[in-house]
Amino acid sequence: MAAASIASECRILIVGSGIFGTSTAYHLSLSDPNPSSITILDRNAFPPAPAANSAEPPLGASYDINKIVRADYSTPFYMDLAHEAIDAWSTDPLYQRFYHRTGWIMLDEKGSDLAERIRKNFRECGRPDPTKDMSLEEVREAWGGVLQEANMNDFETAYWNPEAGWAEADKAVEVMLKKSVQRGVQYCQGYAVALLLHDNCKRGIRGVKLADGRVIEADKVLLATGAWTSKLMSGIEDTLSINAINRVEQQVKAAGVCVAHYKLNEDEKKFFNEMPVIINGENGDIQPPSPSSFLKFTNGRSFTNTMMTDSKHEISVPPSCPQDVIPRALRSETIDIIERIMPQMAGREVAYWRLCWDSVTPTQYQLITRHPDDRLINLYFAIGGSFHSWKFLPTIGKYISNVLREKSNGHEKDQSWTWKDARWSLGGSRGAHEKSLPKRELRDLEDAGKMSRL
């Protein structure tokens, strides 16, 4: 199915077709009398290439073989939102076929109170608490002994939640994107390089300039640009002389994690299919085999990639090299994490590597709001996924749509997603997903400039 040809102007322009952009387009198309006035702009072709078995998989955290779907949060706000999303995953025919309720096991380090904070919210959320304690020995014996040989010296406790699981990420995003286009939403392939101001005294931005010179004008522009937001915003922030403390970089930073994928044969896939999602403490997670027979390990120790702009502002941006270019030290660190939790993978060849980039906020609460500067009165954001937002694909778009319509989502949501006083200059904090906070730089892992591509 091909996307329709794009007009040079539209009423609402959504830049980015990840989960925020796609979900917004879909929910707008359900209620808008003229969906053809809504445009999604993305650098990736339509429909996106599969995340696996593709020479150049789509950029962005949303495009992946699988993502975790769970309500296990240390904040009641996100636990409630996650339960709403899981209800949609479980019942809506559009997504139901991509959702796998395998459960998850969370291993918690000695001295950590994260698991207890999560379980306290389960007990107090008004729903039955599905979680239960498991001893480390019980963990070793469960699921066919998939963790029988794991090094658990750093862990003290574990808990099991049978209601968590995972979803086939690229397939779910693709079907929602296709449904949006079927309903009339326009899709434009192109790389946004600049935001354009009106030439006259009118406030707001006129539209977006693409790398090939095209310009798309719009009444409202939503940036669902994830880790690339600061780079796109930098030019217009310079033009308007926005000071450092009020730039978008203080709200969100680009952060990356390293992901390794192992290709399984049929016997191995049958064995690993018994496993749940495994939360390897602060080290990351392991997800059950995808339909394409890949076993995915994520190194949860995130990092930034800080650079200096021409105007002498520091921003974190994903590197321009391909996603499979991995610093050797980071590759070695990831292999060590994998072989400690699953020694049976020792010596196995990694089928493919990926640096996965997302935008992270200091509190890990998303930024879903209009820009506070009146000179950018028609510019909106849906960013700050903070490595935990993919699960909200079925539902988050209805809330972003309300923001675009200047309609309240209720006091708590409005306050949680607005432009924040908690800035990166004040440091990160405990929040919705504190394990995602970056504490190091990619360049510090680059072995004096040596990089590996596998």
Secondary structure as UniProt FT lines:
FT   STRAND          9..15
FT   HELIX           19..31
FT   HELIX           35..37
FT   STRAND          38..42
FT   TURN            61..62
FT   STRAND          67..69
FT   HELIX           76..91
FT   HELIX           93..96
FT   TURN            97..98
FT   STRAND          99..100
FT   STRAND          104..109
FT   TURN            110..111
FT   HELIX           114..124
FT   STRAND          132..133
FT   HELIX           136..141
FT   HELIX           143..145
FT   TURN            146..149
FT   TURN            153..154
FT   STRAND          155..161
FT   TURN            162..163
FT   STRAND          165..167
FT   HELIX           169..182
FT   TURN            183..184
FT   STRAND          186..189
FT   STRAND          192..197
FT   STRAND          205..210
FT   TURN            211..212
FT   STRAND          215..223
FT   HELIX           226..228
FT   HELIX           229..239
FT   TURN            240..241
FT   HELIX           244..246
FT   HELIX           248..250
FT   STRAND          253..263
FT   HELIX           266..272
FT   TURN            273..274
FT   STRAND          277..280
FT   HELIX           281..283
FT   STRAND          284..287
FT   TURN            291..292
FT   STRAND          294..304
FT   STRAND          306..308
FT   TURN            310..311
FT   STRAND          314..316
FT   TURN            323..324
FT   STRAND          325..327
FT   HELIX           328..341
FT   HELIX           343..345
FT   TURN            346..347
FT   STRAND          352..360
FT   TURN            362..363
FT   STRAND          367..370
FT   HELIX           374..376
FT   TURN            377..378
FT   STRAND          379..383
FT   TURN            386..388
FT   HELIX           390..392
FT   TURN            393..395
FT   HELIX           396..404
FT   TURN            405..406
FT   HELIX           411..417
FT   HELIX           424..426
FT   HELIX           434..436
FT   HELIX           442..445
FT   TURN            447..449
FT   STRAND          451..453
//
